[in-house]
Amino acid sequence: MTRFILRKNPYEYTKEDFERELIGLEPEIIRQYYVEINGKKFPPKQVIAHILRLGKVEFTTMDAANILRRLGFRLHHLD
């Protein structure tokens, strides 16, 4: 279980929670960074917005990247 705070709100999730929640979700267009989950490449902000039920303007890509790394995901740069 990974605990983190985003915009003063506490959350607790596992890597498996994220994998389960993204089953069936189609990735949006990748502009610069992506994370691969369940064999699909997702923009980091899409993942965090979907899981935490937040608007994408409520956090930064760096926030999303830090959370995903803490959960054990690896971020990639679009070549």
Residue, then its C-alpha position, 0 to 999 in steps of 0.5 A: m500500500t502506497r500512501f501519498i498526498l495530492r493537493k492536501n488530500p491523502y490517498e492510499y493505493t497499490k500498484e494492483d489497484f491502478e492496474r485493475e482500475l485501468i482495465g478497459l480504459e482507452p489511452e488518450i493521445i500521448r504528447q511527451y511522457y507515458v506509463e505502460i499499464n496492462g500493455k497500454k501506454f497512457p499519459p500520466k495525467q490521464v491515469i491519475a485523473h481517472i483513478l483519483r477522479l480529479g480534473k487534469v488541471e488540479f495537478t501537474t504532470m510532475d505530481a502524476a509522475n511522482i505518484l506513479r513512480r512511488l507505486g512502482f511504475r516506470l515513466h517513459h519519454l515519447d521518442 
